Amino acid sequence: SDVYKRQYLNSLLVPEPERMHALLLEDAQLVHKNLTYVETFAVIFHELLGHGSGKLFQCEADGSLNFDQSLLNPLDGTPVKWYKNGENFNSKFGALTNAYEESKSEAISLFYSCFPEAWALIYPDQADRWEELMYSLWLYYVFIYSKSFESHSDQLGIFNSAHSQGRYALIQAVRGHSPDVVTVEWKDDDTDAFKLRLDKSKIRTKGLEAVKDYLLHLQVYKSTADSDNGLAYFKKLSELGADEFRMKRYIFSTMLPRRIELQDNLRINGEDVETQEYEKTYDAIIQSYMDRFPEFDKELYDYWRSDAVYLLSLIHISEPTRLLSISYAVFCLKKKKRCNF
């Protein structure tokens, strides 16, 4: 199931090279070729060295400080600030805590990708290919930067996904610090079509310096409880300018319709097992469930009727096409009734 989940998520995030519209075809093909390597590398450094890393300067319950008070802020040379007793990262940075932390963790993966020792540690048998893998990983992040537009809401002016906002802010930081590392090439016509170009020769110089600067800002603001400057810095990098809105229009124009989740059924015909396939329609989804559960469950139906208002809320949250979520919601309601919670 873990392998299936991983492959399923890969197919959602990274389509076939021909549909990675923001990248040059040869770059998209390289990402696909090395996808397993770069994704695994990114996840390892993101999770193990990203989340939770970095000391928080704070006042303990007894009034003592857990740091040397002679320390100066490396960004402006002033004495460092700290968290008061009872404060923490979540309470200070509020609604942007998750996106902020995700972005820092993604940046750590990009940072370590610039060092052959990191690749040799994870893939000893691929040590001689580390530069190709590094380039593929940076291309991967450039591509998912373009995908982040899909979760941005014009009406609310925010991203609906912490991961997407974090990835967007990260590449925006690179573009702002070193504009010639990741560049936008617009198609010479009346459309908003574009390609993102990554200069491989600048990854370990200007690209690395940009990531280091970004990490320094994020970590200093986080460590010193400086939510005012930290949130202002991160929000600025999360904004869409005229070019970014233009890119977003193009990305939306290339999006496919929402996937229809439909599971085939198996049935026994004598000594043979046959697959019952269905068309990719909403009617077929209903028919698939009717074929899978042909018996009428009056008890379940009665529970659904009595708790319809709650079930409809759950369906709205989980989206109409996510039938597994809906089925689980029905199961939970049924279990709740039986256990009298």
C-alpha angles and dihedrals in degrees: 000000000000091000091048092049092050094049091045093052090046090055090052097047101036116036126189114302092254090060096048088095098174094060133067109257094246090051092048090051090051091052090052092048093054100028097119092049097047096041093051092046091049094049094048095053093037094055103032102038101019113052114065095002122136129052121269114219106224147158113247125223091262092055096256122131122232095218142055107274091213090071117118128209107257091213099058107001094243125131110279123256124222146199115272118231107287095021123111140172093273095049092049101042097036122180094006095055094101097045091045092051094044090052092051091050093049089050090054090056090052091047096054092043087072093068123076090210090065093053092045089053093054099031111023091170091055098048093116090056097050095115092054090047091048091052090047092052093051089048088050090056092046089053096048087047086063090046091054090074088071091070097046117109117213092195096052097029091225141098117258091211128059091208093051093048091048093051092045093051091047096056091040087056090052092047092048096047097041110014095185095060096071115020134179119231113196122208111245098242141076094282129088092240115144145163127218113224123200118201104221093194091062100047097093094040117033094010093052092046090052092052092046091052091048093049091047092055095045094047097044092050091046096045094048097044089242096153094156095062094030095055093042090052094047095043090052091055090047094058123105117228128195094281092046092051088050090052089048092055090053094047090051091049090057097047119116122228116275113285119257110225107217128163121202120226132232122220135181117239108182105301094341131088112219132193117232108209127194139201118258097256136113090245088056091052090057092045091050091056092045090053092046095048105029096161119088110239104205093180092055091045092053091050090050091051093049094047099032094126092056093043092051089053090052091048090051091051095046094042124246097267097053096091095167090059091048093049090050090049090054090048091051092050090050092048091047090056093048093049094042093228 
